[in-house]
Amino acid sequence: MAARKNKLRLSGQDLLSIAGDLGVSARVFSDNEVRQLLRAAVERAGSQVAFAKRHGIDRAHLNQVLKGKSQVRRSLLKCLGLRKSYTIDQAAKPGRRTEARSLAPALEHVEA
């Protein structure tokens, strides 16, 4: 018998209630906004080739990211002084409250 996959879906409210004081205030960028920042940095460097050489990254990948055909990798984020982070998706469908409550003790254990 195949094992059932457990889909853990929590609402933004559930996550906020569980997280309490975890996290920090930050400026949040979407993938498209990161691409805009990257385009500006490339223009400032003069060209894709110059930017890639300066930061020791693959120019072909840089080009694919700028076209929206490839994901932004950690190496490109590092060039911009950014890092990946996780945010609460307020538009997500609310999950079951019992799942949120079941996570609370685990978080309390981690904090200790």
Buried (B, 14 or more C-beta within 10 A) or exposed (E): EEEEEEEEEBBBBBBBBBEEEEEEEEEEBEEEEBBEBBEEBBEEBEEBEEBBEEBEBEBEBBBEBBEEEBEBBEEBBEBBEBEEEEEBEEEEEEBEEEBBEEBBEEEEEEEE
